[in-house]
Amino acid sequence: MAASRLARKNRGGRANFAGNAFEAHFAIWRLALVLEQLSRGTATRVGLQLAGAHVDDWVEVTSRERRHFQLKRSITAGWSAVRSDFEQELSSRRDRKPVKVCLVVPSEARAARLRAAKGRVRTALVLSFPSSLRPDVVMRARPCGDALRLLWSQPSMTESDLRLLWFALDEAWQLARRPGRLVSSSRVLRALPRRAIDFVRQSWNDPPGWERVLAAVAQVPGLSCKVEHGIVTFSGAGFSSRYSCRNPNLKQLAKKVLAKLPKSLDEFLELL
């Protein structure tokens, strides 16, 4: 009897661990998407275990709609397990926004069967997402790998870049999340660690005196300055330096340039 109870407890522990990993990996995928959308001017609030929500594994709210996701890692998950919650969420009118509900399952074959099922919940969406417990597998696979590459500001992305961005998003979410409440995508972006902030797409905000900085840089022979995806790159013979528009070091550099007005590449490099 004791052995039976212990076996059930261990199975529950493994199931909880797997479920938590599934949810954490899913969150990283969605964060990559909403941050890329933020770089194009679309702000989103995100959250989990949202107070008052019937479908609350993951929630996204934009100015146009509310999206609720229910995650089911079990390969036997069906509509009967979510029908009541989905129908209640679809009928809710908390903020008068149109509501979308989505069931997330671990295989595309299962997702296809659920989309075709006669007993499906009307208007509900079905997505598949990798159920592997290994981050290195999920970050490479669709749809997560595609979203990470889209958020990356550079034309190419190495394996180490992929890992850097994955774990940076996970770290940012742990800092920014507030269970039971929505947080803005801007809050998540601000929580990104310094090692990643200079490499993700973002909307550009001119640092103070930026036009004068550009004019000063243009006077330095052999120095070029390019702004793309919210990232500024200074480059010249044998060097390249990148800064996010949100990197405080860029503001400091701008102040130094305006104070010193470098006349040569060497003088500019001394300011870095």
N, C-alpha and C positions, 0 to 999 in steps of 0.2 A: 504493500500500500504506500509506504513512504517513498519507495523507489519510483512508483507511478507518479506521485505528486511532484517529485523532483524532476522527472522527465518532462512533465507538462510545464513546469516552471522554466526549465531550460529552453524548451521550444518557444515559450512566450518571450523569453529574453532575446533569442535569436530573431524572432519575428519582429520584435520592437526595434532592434538594431537595424534590421533590413528596411523596415518601414521608415525609420528616421533618415537613413541614408538616401532612400528614394526621394523623400521630401526635400532634403538638403540639396541634392543634385538638381532636382526640378527647379528649386528656387534660384540656383545659379544660372540656369538657362533663361529663366524669365527675367532675371536682373540684367543679363546681357542684352536682351531684347529691349527692355524699357529704357536702359541707358543709351542705347543706339537711337531710339526714338527721341529721347531727350536732346541728343545732339542735333536733331532736326527740328527742335522746337515743340515737341509734344511731351508735356509733363504727365506723369502717372503717379498715383499713390498706390502703394503695395502693402500687403500685410497678410498675416495668418492668424487663425483662431480669433477672427474678428467678432467682437461682441455683437450679439443680435443676429448674426448670420447663420443660416441653415446649412450652407455649403461653405466651409471656411478653411480648407487645407491651404488654399492660396487665393488671394483676392487682389484684383487690379481695378482701379477706378480712374477713368480719364474724364475730361470735360464732357464726353459724349456718351459713355456707357460704363456699366459695371460688369466685370467678368469674374465668375466664381469657378474654382477648380476643385474637384474631388479626386484625390489620388487613391488608387486601388492597385497595390502591387500584386495581389493574388491573380493568377491566370484564370481563375473561375469567377471573377467578379462579374456581376450582372446587374440589370436594371432594378431588380427587386430590392437590392441593398441600398439604393440611392433614391428610389422613386419619390418617397415622401419628402425628403429634404429638397430635392430638385424642384418639385412642384411648388413647395412653399416658397423657395427662393425666387422662382419665376413669377410668383404672384405678389411678391413683396414690392412696396413702393416707398422705400425709406427716403430716397433722394430724387424720386421722379425720373431717374435715368433708365433707359432700356437695360435689361438684364440678360446676360448670357451665362449659361452654366455648361460646364465641360467635365466629362468623366475622363480621367487619365489612367490608362492601363499599360502593362509592360510589354505588349507585343502588338505589332500591326495586324497580325492575323486575328487576334482577339478583338481589336478595335473595329476591324471590318465586319466581324460577326455582330458586334453590338450595334453598329450603324444600320445593319440590315434587319435587325430583330423586330418582329412585329410588336413586341411589348415595350419598345423604346419610349423614353420620355420625349414628348413633343418638343421640338426646337432645340433639344440638347445636342451639344457637340461631343465628339469622342476623339481623343488624341492618344497616340502611343508614345511612350518614353522609355529609354533603356532602364532595365531593372538591375544592372550589374552593381555590385557593392564597390567596385574598383573605380575611383575617380579617373584614372588614366584611360579606362575603357570608355566611360561616359563622355569625357571631354573631347574625345576624337570622333565619337559617333554622331550621327544626325539625331535630333536637330541641334544638339548643344554645340557641336563643333562648328557648325555653320554660323550660329549666333556669335560665338566668340571671335571668329574670324571677321565677321561684319563689324564688330565693335572695335577691333584692332585698327589703329590709324595708319599702319604701315602697309605697303602693297603686298608684302610677304610675311608669313608668320611661321617661326620655327617651333619645334617641339618644346623647347624651353620657354618660348614666348607663350605658348598655349597653357603650359603649367603655371607660369607666372600670373596670367590673367585669371585663370580658374581659382587659384588660391587667394588672389587679391579680392575677387568678388565675394568669396566665402568669408574672408576676414571683414570686409566692409559690411556685409549683411549682419554678422554677429554684433558689430558695433552699432549699426543703425536701427536694427529691428526693435519693435516694441510690441510684443505679443498682445493681441486683443485690440490693437489700434493700427491705423494706416500711417505709413511714413512716406514722404515724398521721394521721388527718384533723385532729386537734387541732394537730399540728405544722404542717400546711399553713395552718390558720386563724391560728396565731400569726405565720406568715410574711407574712400579708397586709399590704400597706403601709398606713400610717395614713390615707391618702386614701380607703381603701375600707372599713376595719374598722368604721366607724360606720354603714355602710349595709347590711350583710349580716345575714341572720337568724342568730341564735345563741342558745344556751341562756343563761339569765340567772343570773349569780352575784352575790349581794349583796356590794357593797363593805363594808369594815369600818364598823360603826355605821350601816348603811343605814336601819334603822327610825327612829333618832334624826334622821337627815337628812330623811326624809320628814315627820316631825313638825315639824321646824324650818321646812321649806319651806311646810307647810300654814299657818303663822302669817304668811306674807308676803302681804298683799293684792294681788290681781291676778296672782299667780304660780301656774302649774299645772305638774304633773309627771306624765308618763305613761311607763310601761314597757311595751314591746311588742316581741316577737321579739328580746329581748336588748339592746334599744336604749332608753335613757332620753332623753326629750325634755323640756326645761324651756322653757316659753313664757309670754309675757305680752304686754302692749301693745307692738306693734312689734318684737318679737324672738322668736327661737326658736333653741335651742341643743341639739345632739344629741351623745350619747356612747355608745359601746359599753361594755358592762360590762367589757370587757377593755382599755379605753382608760385608761392611767395618769392622764390628765388628770381623769377622773371621780373617781378616788381622791383626787387633790389638791383638787378642788372640794369633795368631801365633808368633808375635813378643815377646809377654810376655813369652810364653812357651820357646822360644829359649834363652831369656835373663835369665830366672829364673831356667830352667831345673828342674821342680818339681819332687820330689822323692816320694811323697805320694798323695793320692787322696785329702786330705785336702789342701795340697799346690796347687794342680791344681784348686780346687774350689775357692781358694782365687783370682785366676787370672780371673775368669769369671766376 
